[in-house]
């Protein structure tokens, strides 16, 4: 049985995760607004790094603990390391960075995305 995860399914997973992630980012931005008394912090590199760390922790925690994010759970997909079942935090950071750089575009030509290749991980349907 082919356990390949299609481009469309990956896109839908990302859409679901982004909805959840926006809620998480909003929740963690509220204290910043109060601490800065409403002053604009969006241009601050420190604030952007803060948001990136939250995004990283969202993905890394779900991947490490459950081998799937909430979006992946809805679409019955899990992530695995090619060398062991559990992915590492280094693999997580590689996946996130290369996904942000457009790693999914490689799926138009082959079954592995750029972040799959670089991080030595793969997605698998769990039907």
MDTraj code that builds the backbone (N, CA, C; nanometers):
import mdtraj as md
import numpy as np

residues = "UNK UNK UNK UNK UNK UNK UNK UNK UNK UNK UNK UNK UNK UNK UNK UNK UNK UNK UNK UNK UNK UNK UNK UNK UNK UNK UNK UNK UNK UNK UNK UNK UNK UNK UNK UNK UNK UNK UNK UNK UNK UNK UNK UNK UNK UNK UNK UNK UNK UNK UNK UNK UNK UNK UNK UNK UNK UNK UNK UNK UNK UNK UNK UNK UNK UNK UNK UNK UNK UNK UNK UNK UNK UNK UNK UNK UNK UNK UNK UNK UNK UNK UNK UNK UNK UNK UNK UNK UNK UNK UNK UNK UNK UNK UNK UNK UNK UNK UNK UNK UNK UNK UNK UNK UNK UNK UNK UNK UNK UNK UNK UNK UNK UNK UNK UNK UNK UNK UNK UNK UNK UNK UNK UNK UNK UNK UNK".split()
xyz = np.array([
    [0.0833, -0.1182, 0.0000],
    [0.0000, 0.0000, 0.0000],
    [0.0883, 0.1252, 0.0000],
    [0.0537, 0.2209, -0.0848],
    [0.1295, 0.3457, -0.0949],
    [0.0906, 0.4394, 0.0194],
    [0.1870, 0.4754, 0.1018],
    [0.1627, 0.5631, 0.2172],
    [0.2064, 0.7064, 0.1892],
    [0.2338, 0.7382, 0.0617],
    [0.2793, 0.8715, 0.0210],
    [0.1744, 0.9768, 0.0571],
    [0.2197, 1.0916, 0.1050],
    [0.1308, 1.2030, 0.1385],
    [0.1397, 1.3051, 0.0256],
    [0.0285, 1.3277, -0.0407],
    [0.0258, 1.4137, -0.1593],
    [0.0485, 1.5610, -0.1247],
    [0.0793, 1.6379, -0.2279],
    [0.0981, 1.7822, -0.2129],
    [-0.0287, 1.8469, -0.1575],
    [-0.1441, 1.8082, -0.2103],
    [-0.2707, 1.8663, -0.1663],
    [-0.2964, 1.8367, -0.0188],
    [-0.2720, 1.7136, 0.0221],
    [-0.2937, 1.6780, 0.1623],
    [-0.1976, 1.7553, 0.2526],
    [-0.0735, 1.7718, 0.2101],
    [0.0229, 1.8508, 0.2882],
    [-0.0228, 1.9957, 0.2978],
    [-0.0787, 2.0472, 0.1898],
    [-0.1291, 2.1843, 0.1888],
    [-0.2449, 2.1997, 0.2877],
    [-0.3350, 2.1037, 0.2890],
    [-0.4475, 2.1070, 0.3827],
    [-0.4004, 2.0946, 0.5277],
    [-0.3034, 2.0092, 0.5514],
    [-0.2459, 1.9953, 0.6860],
    [-0.1882, 2.1287, 0.7307],
    [-0.1122, 2.1930, 0.6424],
    [-0.0528, 2.3230, 0.6756],
    [-0.1602, 2.4279, 0.7025],
    [-0.2680, 2.4242, 0.6266],
    [-0.3777, 2.5188, 0.6470],
    [-0.4383, 2.5017, 0.7863],
    [-0.4671, 2.3787, 0.8250],
    [-0.5223, 2.3516, 0.9579],
    [-0.4249, 2.3949, 1.0675],
    [-0.2976, 2.3611, 1.0504],
    [-0.1978, 2.3987, 1.1509],
    [-0.1817, 2.5499, 1.1601],
    [-0.1897, 2.6188, 1.0475],
    [-0.1765, 2.7648, 1.0500],
    [-0.2918, 2.8312, 1.1242],
    [-0.4118, 2.7791, 1.1089],
    [-0.5259, 2.8330, 1.1836],
    [-0.5003, 2.8192, 1.3335],
    [-0.4573, 2.7010, 1.3752],
    [-0.4272, 2.6784, 1.5168],
    [-0.3096, 2.7638, 1.5623],
    [-0.2096, 2.7744, 1.4784],
    [-0.0901, 2.8506, 1.5125],
    [-0.1201, 3.0000, 1.5262],
    [-0.2088, 3.0530, 1.4425],
    [-0.2474, 3.1938, 1.4564],
    [-0.3125, 3.2189, 1.5922],
    [-0.3945, 3.1247, 1.6369],
    [-0.4565, 3.1386, 1.7692],
    [-0.3501, 3.1367, 1.8791],
    [-0.2534, 3.0476, 1.8674],
    [-0.1449, 3.0392, 1.9659],
    [-0.0627, 3.1679, 1.9648],
    [-0.0274, 3.2165, 1.8460],
    [0.0512, 3.3397, 1.8355],
    [-0.0255, 3.4595, 1.8912],
    [-0.1532, 3.4639, 1.8653],
    [-0.2371, 3.5713, 1.9199],
    [-0.2343, 3.5669, 2.0723],
    [-0.2509, 3.4479, 2.1280],
    [-0.2502, 3.4298, 2.2735],
    [-0.1187, 3.4781, 2.3346],
    [-0.0067, 3.4472, 2.2690],
    [0.1238, 3.4862, 2.3222],
    [0.1622, 3.6309, 2.2878],
    [0.0859, 3.6944, 2.1993],
    [0.1115, 3.8345, 2.1666],
    [0.0404, 3.9286, 2.2637],
    [-0.0696, 3.8861, 2.3200],
    [-0.1453, 3.9703, 2.4131],
    [-0.0583, 4.0229, 2.5278],
    [0.0216, 3.9389, 2.5950],
    [0.1068, 3.9938, 2.7022],
    [0.2076, 4.0973, 2.6515],
    [0.2568, 4.0786, 2.5296],
    [0.3526, 4.1741, 2.4724],
    [0.2858, 4.3103, 2.4535],
    [0.1620, 4.3090, 2.4079],
    [0.0885, 4.4342, 2.3884],
    [0.0716, 4.5069, 2.5215],
    [0.0378, 4.4320, 2.6252],
    [0.0223, 4.4945, 2.7570],
    [0.1555, 4.5431, 2.8131],
    [0.2610, 4.4657, 2.7932],
    [0.3926, 4.5047, 2.8448],
    [0.4480, 4.6293, 2.7757],
    [0.4149, 4.6457, 2.6484],
    [0.4654, 4.7625, 2.5741],
    [0.3639, 4.8758, 2.5703],
    [0.2549, 4.8600, 2.6459],
    [0.1476, 4.9602, 2.6529],
    [0.0927, 4.9949, 2.5150],
    [0.0832, 4.8957, 2.4297],
    [0.0241, 4.9138, 2.2979],
    [0.1164, 4.9701, 2.1928],
    [0.2403, 4.9969, 2.2281],
    [0.3350, 5.0477, 2.1280],
    [0.3654, 4.9393, 2.0254],
    [0.3878, 4.9811, 1.9035],
    [0.4136, 4.8867, 1.7945],
    [0.5422, 4.8088, 1.8201],
    [0.5319, 4.6785, 1.8138],
    [0.6498, 4.5927, 1.8297],
    [0.6708, 4.5041, 1.7076],
    [0.5815, 4.5149, 1.6096],
    [0.5863, 4.4250, 1.4947],
    [0.7168, 4.4342, 1.4172],
    [0.7794, 4.5494, 1.4150],
    [0.9049, 4.5655, 1.3419],
    [1.0259, 4.5201, 1.4221],
    [1.0056, 4.4922, 1.5476],
    [1.1162, 4.4541, 1.6352],
    [1.1681, 4.3148, 1.6006],
    [1.2983, 4.3032, 1.5822],
    [1.3592, 4.1729, 1.5535],
    [1.3429, 4.0787, 1.6725],
    [1.3416, 4.1345, 1.7918],
    [1.3224, 4.0521, 1.9122],
    [1.1828, 3.9913, 1.9120],
    [1.0824, 4.0709, 1.8747],
    [0.9458, 4.0199, 1.8671],
    [0.9342, 3.9122, 1.7589],
    [0.9970, 3.9331, 1.6449],
    [0.9929, 3.8341, 1.5377],
    [1.0614, 3.7040, 1.5796],
    [1.1714, 3.7151, 1.6515],
    [1.2385, 3.5947, 1.7029],
    [1.1497, 3.5244, 1.8055],
    [1.0820, 3.6016, 1.8886],
    [0.9873, 3.5482, 1.9868],
    [0.8795, 3.4657, 1.9161],
    [0.8233, 3.5205, 1.8082],
    [0.7210, 3.4481, 1.7325],
    [0.7780, 3.3223, 1.6672],
    [0.8990, 3.3312, 1.6129],
    [0.9603, 3.2140, 1.5505],
    [0.9829, 3.1038, 1.6539],
    [1.0240, 3.1408, 1.7732],
    [1.0450, 3.0415, 1.8792],
    [0.9133, 2.9737, 1.9153],
    [0.8054, 3.0498, 1.9207],
    [0.6743, 2.9913, 1.9498],
    [0.6332, 2.8956, 1.8385],
    [0.6542, 2.9358, 1.7134],
    [0.6225, 2.8484, 1.6001],
    [0.7051, 2.7205, 1.6079],
    [0.8338, 2.7357, 1.6342],
    [0.9218, 2.6190, 1.6468],
    [0.8732, 2.5267, 1.7582],
    [0.8419, 2.5834, 1.8743],
    [0.7980, 2.5011, 1.9874],
    [0.6667, 2.4287, 1.9576],
    [0.5770, 2.4939, 1.8844],
    [0.4505, 2.4302, 1.8461],
    [0.4785, 2.3026, 1.7663],
    [0.5566, 2.3178, 1.6602],
    [0.5847, 2.2022, 1.5756],
    [0.6730, 2.0996, 1.6462],
    [0.7806, 2.1444, 1.7070],
    [0.8753, 2.0516, 1.7690],
    [0.8095, 1.9709, 1.8804],
    [0.7280, 2.0352, 1.9613],
    [0.6636, 1.9643, 2.0724],
    [0.5671, 1.8581, 2.0201],
    [0.4822, 1.8955, 1.9248],
    [0.3874, 1.7975, 1.8707],
    [0.4593, 1.6848, 1.7973],
    [0.5603, 1.7183, 1.7172],
    [0.6328, 1.6144, 1.6437],
    [0.7066, 1.5216, 1.7386],
    [0.7671, 1.5758, 1.8413],
    [0.8458, 1.4956, 1.9356],
    [0.7543, 1.4085, 2.0218],
    [0.6451, 1.4659, 2.0706],
    [0.5586, 1.3941, 2.1645],
    [0.4615, 1.2980, 2.0953],
    [0.4035, 1.3406, 1.9830],
    [0.2976, 1.2615, 1.9189],
    [0.3291, 1.2180, 1.7759],
    [0.4403, 1.2595, 1.7205],
    [0.4745, 1.2346, 1.5802],
    [0.3734, 1.2969, 1.4840],
    [0.2980, 1.3938, 1.5309],
    [0.2036, 1.4628, 1.4441],
    [0.1530, 1.5898, 1.5130],
    [0.1225, 1.6891, 1.4303],
    [0.0572, 1.8102, 1.4800],
    [-0.0931, 1.7850, 1.4788],
    [-0.1700, 1.8818, 1.5253],
    [-0.3152, 1.8642, 1.5246],
    [-0.3691, 1.8561, 1.3820],
    [-0.3111, 1.9349, 1.2907],
    [-0.3510, 1.9266, 1.1503],
    [-0.3201, 1.7899, 1.0911],
    [-0.2059, 1.7345, 1.1276],
    [-0.1680, 1.6018, 1.0788],
    [-0.2612, 1.4950, 1.1364],
    [-0.3030, 1.5127, 1.2609],
    [-0.3933, 1.4164, 1.3246],
    [-0.5276, 1.4127, 1.2519],
    [-0.5786, 1.5308, 1.2169],
    [-0.7064, 1.5386, 1.1458],
    [-0.6978, 1.4657, 1.0118],
    [-0.5852, 1.4792, 0.9422],
    [-0.5680, 1.4186, 0.8105],
    [-0.4979, 1.2830, 0.8162],
    [-0.4828, 1.2272, 0.9360],
    [-0.4272, 1.0923, 0.9566],
    [-0.2898, 1.0756, 0.8927],
    [-0.1988, 1.1630, 0.9346],
    [-0.0612, 1.1595, 0.8857],
    [0.0316, 1.1689, 1.0058],
    [0.1422, 1.0947, 1.0013],
    [0.2443, 1.1041, 1.1059],
    [0.3794, 1.1327, 1.0422],
    [0.4688, 1.1869, 1.1234],
    [0.6044, 1.2166, 1.0792],
    [0.7007, 1.1236, 1.1517],
    [0.8001, 1.0753, 1.0771],
    [0.9000, 0.9854, 1.1344],
    [1.0387, 1.0253, 1.0859],
    [1.1367, 0.9919, 1.1662],
    [1.2756, 1.0056, 1.1246],
    [1.3103, 0.8843, 1.0397],
    [1.3981, 0.9012, 0.9440],
    [1.4408, 0.7872, 0.8625],
    [1.5276, 0.6909, 0.9422],
    [1.5840, 0.7382, 1.0546],
    [1.6772, 0.6566, 1.1321],
    [1.6167, 0.5997, 1.2590],
    [1.5109, 0.6611, 1.3087],
    [1.4394, 0.6104, 1.4256],
    [1.2979, 0.6642, 1.4170],
    [1.2098, 0.6151, 1.5002],
    [1.0718, 0.6619, 1.4916],
    [1.0554, 0.8044, 1.5426],
    [1.1373, 0.8436, 1.6382],
    [1.1235, 0.9755, 1.7001],
    [1.2131, 1.0771, 1.6306],
    [1.1559, 1.1926, 1.5954],
    [1.2400, 1.2943, 1.5331],
    [1.3047, 1.3811, 1.6409],
    [1.4182, 1.4382, 1.6075],
    [1.4937, 1.5190, 1.7033],
    [1.4575, 1.6666, 1.6885],
    [1.5021, 1.7459, 1.7839],
    [1.4778, 1.8900, 1.7768],
    [1.5548, 1.9534, 1.6610],
    [1.6716, 1.8991, 1.6288],
    [1.7491, 1.9491, 1.5141],
    [1.6734, 1.9207, 1.3843],
    [1.6166, 1.8008, 1.3727],
    [1.5374, 1.7688, 1.2546],
    [1.4164, 1.8622, 1.2443],
    [1.3578, 1.8955, 1.3579],
    [1.2424, 1.9865, 1.3589],
    [1.2792, 2.1235, 1.3041],
    [1.3905, 2.1774, 1.3496],
    [1.4306, 2.3111, 1.3029],
    [1.4615, 2.3084, 1.1531],
    [1.5244, 2.2013, 1.1065],
    [1.5527, 2.1891, 0.9631],
    [1.4228, 2.1847, 0.8828],
    [1.3252, 2.1077, 0.9307],
    [1.1968, 2.0978, 0.8605],
    [1.1287, 2.2338, 0.8514],
    [1.1276, 2.3068, 0.9615],
    [1.0587, 2.4356, 0.9637],
    [1.1273, 2.5354, 0.8711],
    [1.2576, 2.5460, 0.8809],
    [1.3316, 2.6440, 0.8000],
    [1.3152, 2.6148, 0.6511],
    [1.3321, 2.4891, 0.6106],
    [1.3235, 2.4583, 0.4679],
    [1.1798, 2.4586, 0.4166],
    [1.0830, 2.4362, 0.5036],
    [0.9432, 2.4520, 0.4627],
    [0.9137, 2.5993, 0.4362],
    [0.9673, 2.6869, 0.5211],
    [0.9479, 2.8310, 0.5012],
    [1.0150, 2.8803, 0.3735],
    [1.1190, 2.8116, 0.3306],
    [1.1902, 2.8494, 0.2084],
    [1.1267, 2.7892, 0.0827],
    [1.0095, 2.7294, 0.0967],
    [0.9390, 2.6757, -0.0190],
    [0.9698, 2.5304, -0.0484],
    [1.0029, 2.4556, 0.0531],
    [1.0412, 2.3157, 0.0359],
    [0.9353, 2.2260, -0.0251],
    [0.8086, 2.2669, -0.0164],
    [0.7012, 2.1845, -0.0728],
    [0.7017, 2.1845, -0.2256],
    [0.7658, 2.2830, -0.2863],
    [0.7664, 2.2920, -0.4327],
    [0.8317, 2.1709, -0.4979],
    [0.9217, 2.1069, -0.4273],
    [0.9884, 1.9881, -0.4802],
    [0.8898, 1.8731, -0.5021],
    [0.7748, 1.8787, -0.4345],
    [0.6741, 1.7730, -0.4466],
    [0.6122, 1.7659, -0.5863],
    [0.6278, 1.8707, -0.6650],
    [0.5771, 1.8661, -0.8018],
    [0.6613, 1.7730, -0.8893],
    [0.7818, 1.7422, -0.8451],
    [0.8737, 1.6611, -0.9241],
    [0.9045, 1.5252, -0.8630],
    [0.8822, 1.5103, -0.7337],
    [0.9107, 1.3828, -0.6663],
    [0.8257, 1.3707, -0.5410],
    [0.8344, 1.2573, -0.4737],
    [0.7467, 1.2313, -0.3592],
    [0.7986, 1.2880, -0.2275],
    [0.9219, 1.3377, -0.2241],
    [0.9779, 1.3950, -0.1019],
    [0.9928, 1.5461, -0.1162],
    [0.9558, 1.6183, -0.0111],
    [0.9773, 1.7633, -0.0110],
    [1.1223, 1.7916, 0.0270],
    [1.1635, 1.9152, 0.0075],
    [1.3003, 1.9536, 0.0425],
    [1.3251, 1.9349, 0.1919],
    [1.2273, 1.9731, 0.2751],
    [1.2456, 1.9565, 0.4188],
    [1.2509, 1.8097, 0.4600],
    [1.1834, 1.7220, 0.3858],
    [1.1954, 1.5778, 0.4115],
    [1.3391, 1.5325, 0.3877],
    [1.3927, 1.5732, 0.2737],
    [1.5284, 1.5311, 0.2362],
    [1.6342, 1.5852, 0.3327],
    [1.6302, 1.7155, 0.3595],
    [1.7329, 1.7797, 0.4421],
    [1.7289, 1.7290, 0.5862],
    [1.6086, 1.7083, 0.6397],
    [1.5963, 1.6682, 0.7803],
    [1.5944, 1.5167, 0.8002],
    [1.5992, 1.4404, 0.6916],
    [1.5929, 1.2938, 0.7003],
    [1.4684, 1.2470, 0.7748],
    [1.3561, 1.3049, 0.7361],
    [1.2270, 1.2661, 0.7918],
    [1.1322, 1.2346, 0.6769],
    [1.0192, 1.1761, 0.7093],
    [0.9177, 1.1512, 0.6071],
    [0.7795, 1.1521, 0.6710],
    [0.6804, 1.1842, 0.5889],
    [0.5415, 1.1805, 0.6325],
    [0.4786, 1.0528, 0.5798],
    [0.3874, 0.9973, 0.6597],
    [0.3235, 0.8722, 0.6206],
    [0.1766, 0.8756, 0.6610],
    [0.0901, 0.8320, 0.5694],
    [-0.0521, 0.8195, 0.6015],
    [-0.0705, 0.7038, 0.6986],
    [-0.1633, 0.7179, 0.7918],
    [-0.1879, 0.6117, 0.8900],
    [-0.3309, 0.5601, 0.8804],
    [-0.3859, 0.5532, 0.7591],
    [-0.5244, 0.5085, 0.7354],
    [-0.5529, 0.3782, 0.8048],
])
top = md.Topology()
chain = top.add_chain()
for i, resn in enumerate(residues, 1):
    res = top.add_residue(resn, chain, resSeq=i)
    for name in ("N", "CA", "C"):
        top.add_atom(name, md.element.get_by_symbol(name[0]), res)
traj = md.Trajectory(xyz[None], top)
